[in-house]
Amino acid sequence: MSTQSLVTQIAALQDYQRYEDLHWSGSFEEYLGMVRHNPRITRTSHERLYDMVLAAGVENYVDNKKKITRYKFFSDESHGGRDAIYGLDIPLMRLVNVLKAAAMRYGTEKRIILLHGPVGSSKSTIVRLLKKGFEEYSRTPEGALYTYEWALPEELRYLTAGEEIFRSPMNEEPLKLIPPEWRDQAIREFGLCDPGDPETGRKPFTPYVTGQLNPACRFIFRELLAIYRGDWAKVIQHVRVRRMLISEEDRVGIGTFQPKDEKNQDATELTGDINYRRIAEYGSDTDPRAFNFDGEFNVANRGVIEFVEILKLDVAFLYDLLGATQERKIKPKKFAQTDIDEVIIGHTNEAEYERLLENKFMEALRDRTVKIDIPYITKLQEEIRIYVKDYNPKKVRGRFIAPHTLEVAAMWAVLTRLEEPKKQNLSVLQKLKLYDGKTMPGFTQDSVKELRKEAKREGMDGISPRYVQDKIANCLVSDRGQANINPFLLMNELESGVRNHSLITSEDQRKRFRELLAVVKQEYEDIVKNEVQRAISADEDAIARLCANYIDNVKAYTQREKVKNQYTGQDEEPDERLMRSIETKIDIAESRKDDFRREIMHYIGALAVEGKQFDFRTNERLYKALELKLFEDQKDSIKLTSLVSSVVDKESQEKIDVVKQRLIRDYGYDEASASDVLTYVASIFARGEMKGD
């Protein structure tokens, strides 16, 4: 056993070198050397945020002939699975394009980025990812950024009320200490920019540093300049540059503003307020050192400011917001306009946005806003991923979630968001499947593009994922004596919740949502019937024997020969009944049977020429037909219908157990849920609802 104390052992886990890197400080001269080596440490907030998103990597793919870029920053792997955005690649592309234009200073850096969409559509999650990502990026070598502080000797500390260290209250870029009159010249002439390298693909970069120092630092700078009779180099000796770590908790580089009730709203929350305690020290309320630069705009400088429900802002805040966007300046009380550099991002729901459109007083705000719609997901597989992430389909604290439970919930949620197709021969369920990448006769990728174009508001209405998550949680904690959560339990919970859903205001809408649940139930029936069919007919040897029998008969039929009966040894006519019983399973009409049989023989002949053996598994249509035929032959011998009775003989039980084990092994069921599904499908058999009955 180790003799070291626990404190010593825990301390050994610390990375001291990383701590030193994150808390680096040095002279202004050293910082200029760092800028000369890597000018990109001076990037603006928009440049840094855009580079942060790109740093996580991109993935390009084509969806219905549309080239789409997936930004991995918003996916599971980028954040260790903590938060992720699913199924919103196109809206996220629009967002990143806005950040790209802002990083290149094409104008959108002077706009509010407004995420707009229904409740629960991931607007807050997107902003949360950007803020959290910015924090983490600032701790990497690629995302490092720096600010400065004044370090004064004792004889000069009267400038800071006796304080040795006076930090830049708005964490400004140190290059702002170079006066604007010769700042650009200094950057260009003394190697503080990157000319780029065409051979390696490195793009040129010139630091973009504009504006004046904040009022407090400007005061100290001006006083020191007077003391040293205009000698800038001596003033700069009192500057210490340090690394800046973005932190929402410490209110560094990230600000969040949430509107309160009208009586409590105060504009100083955005731009800071006078520190009345310090007026006695400095003698005036117009002294910038007696001002707290702690408003959300101040603390968010060099980073991101989030406006929660931005359109609920009081008009008093509007003017600050307009100046912050267009002029990139804020107006603290009793001081001149102060330069800021931050990404302004807000989010709002549809009701608030409609009010904005109707309010003529808010036209200036609308004109300075870039709206990005964040709809609900309309792809089934992406919706399923949301629920799988929170509720592992295997076990959630001892409760087993049966296969397809999360799938049917996701299916219903997506169906509520889809607009009814205008095409007469297309149901809303078929539309869901087309959106999910399934193929259907008569529909091409162009058809799917057309369907999306004609549905203008698709994804902006319907059931939110939060509602479904709440109902899944209800099922998991309910005490109904069932260890498993199955699709029917969840669908019942979803249906009962619709009656009292606070966001459903129309009885017609309530009725439609219930009808869509009935559609989902029917689809679930088809899914489990197919699974049980496949489990029953999963005997590969039996399928192989049936296939060999079918091929022998087809060969004899096409060559006008007879078939030797393996039991009697006599030559007989090809078994037309057997061949048709298989072919009808895949809808081969009587008039098409000869063509289909010749196709099979030509296919086998072509394989033989290449020296290959025919395998029924390689012909998907024939394989499906053989499975269905075998299922039809075996279902009566297994006597699944006996499950609905109280007596099951030993032979039937053994066969049922084999099917049950296949369901567990191949389809993810456990013992109880496999029994439930078999009993349910057996009840369908008993009603005579299986195809072909």
C-alpha positions, 0 to 999 in steps of 0.5 A: 500500500502506498505511503503517500498521502491521498492529497499527494496522490491526487496532486500528482494528477495535475498537469503543471505545464498546462497550468503554466501555459493557461496562466502565461503572462509577460511583457508587451514586447514578448506579446509582440513577438508572439503576434509576429510568430502567429498573428491569428492570436489577435482574431476578432470574436467572429473569426475565432468562433468560425475557426472553432467550428471548423476546427472540429472537422466537416463531412460532406454528403449528398441528400436528394441531389443537394450537397450538404456539409455536416459540421462535426462541432455540433455532433456527439463526438465533438462534445463527448456526447454531452450535447448534440444536434441531430437532423438540422444540418441545413439550418446549421449550414446557414448559421455557419455561413453567417459566421463565415461572412462575419469573420470575413467582415462582409457585413453580418458582423454588424447584425444580430444572429436570431435563431427562430423556431418552435419550442424545443427545436434546439435553439438554446442547445445550439447557443449552449454548444457555441458558448461551451465550445468557445470556453474549451477552444480558448484553452487550446493552443489554436484558440489562445487569446490574450488581454492586458493589465496595468502593473504600477509601482508604488509611486503611481498607484494613486492612479488605481486607488492604491492597487498594484494591478489594474486589469482591463475591465473589458479584456481588450486585445493588447494591440489596442494599446498602440494608438489608432493613428499609427496602429495599422502602419505598425502592424503592416511594417513590423511583421505583425501580419501573415503574408500567407504561403500559396505552396502550403495553402496558408491564407494571408492574415492581417490583425483587425484591431479597431477603436479606442481603449475602454474609458478606465484604461484610456484614463490610465494610459492618458495619465501615464503618457502625460507623466512620461511627456508623450513617451509611449515606450515608457508607458508600455513598460507598465503593461503586462499581457496575460492569457485570457480564458473564456468562462461563463461562470467567471463572466469572462468573454461570455454574457447571458441576458434574460429579460425579467418583468418590465418593472425590474428591467434596467439598462445598466445590466447591459452596459454597467453602472456607477460604483458609488462606493468608489466615488469617494476615492476618485471624487467624481461619478464621471471618473471611469475608475469609479464605474463597474464595467460589468454589464453583459455587453462589457463582460462578453467583449472578445466572445459571445453574448446570448439574449434569451427570448430576445424579443421580450426585451423592453424598448429601453434596451433596444437602443443599446442593442442597435448601437452594439450591432451596427456601430459595434459600440455601447454607451455606458452611463456618463461616458463616451461610446465604447468599442466592443467586439463580440458575437451577438446571438439571440433566440425566440419562438414564433409567437414573439417573432410574429409580434416583432413583424407587427410592431413598427417601432421595431423595424430598426431591430428587424433590419439589423437581424439575420434570422435563421429558422431552426425547425423540428426534425423531419427525418425519422432516424435523426429523431430516434437518435435524440431518444436513444441518447437519453434512453438507451434502448437496452436498460434504463435503471433496471427497466427494459425498453422493448425494440421499436418503442422509441421508434414509434414515439419518434415516428409519431412526433415526426408525422405531427410535423409533416404537412399533408402531401398534395399528391393524391397517391401519397400518404403522410406515412409514405412521405415520412419514409421518403424523407427518411431515405426509403425508396418507393416506386414512382418517386425519385430524388427530384420528387422528394425535393419537390415535396420539401419545396411545396411544404413551406412551414414543415417542421415549424409546427407539431409535437416537440421532442420534450413532450415525447421525452416527458412521456417516456419518463412517465412510462419509466417511473410508472408502477404498473407491475411491468418490468418492460416499457413497450410501444403500446404502453408508450403510445397510450401515454402519448395519447392520454397526454394529447388530451391535456397538452397545453400547446394544443389549442385546436380540437381539430389538431388534437383529433389529427394527432390521435389519428396519426397515432392510429397510423403509427399503431398500424405501422408497428403491427406490420413491423412486428408481423414481419419480424415474427415472420422472419424469426419463424422462417429463419431456418436457412436449411429449410429455405435452401431445400425449398429453393432447390425444389422451386429451381428444379420445377422452374428448370423443368417448366422452362425446358418443357421437361418432367420432374422426378418425385423424390418420394415415389421416384416417378416423373411428374409434371412441374408443380405449378401450385408450388411455383405460384405459391412462391411467386405470388408472395412477391406479386408476380402476376399470372401473365408475368410468371413465364418472364420471371421464371426465364429471368431466374434461369438466365441468372443461374446460367450467367453465374454458371458461365462465370464458374459461380454457384447460385445462392438464393441469398443473392437474389433479394426478391426470391429470398423474400418470397421463399421466406414468406412461403416457408412462414406460411407453411410453418406457422400452422405447425408451430401453432402460434395461435395456441399462445392465446389459449391457456394450454400449449402442448410440449411440441408446440412450446419447443417450436415457440421457444426456438422462435423466441430465442431468434427474436432475442438473438437477432432483433434485440428482445428480452425474454418477456418482450419476446413473449409479449410480441409473440402473443400479440402477433398470435392474436393477429393470426387468430383474427385471420389478419395475416397476409394470405389468410 
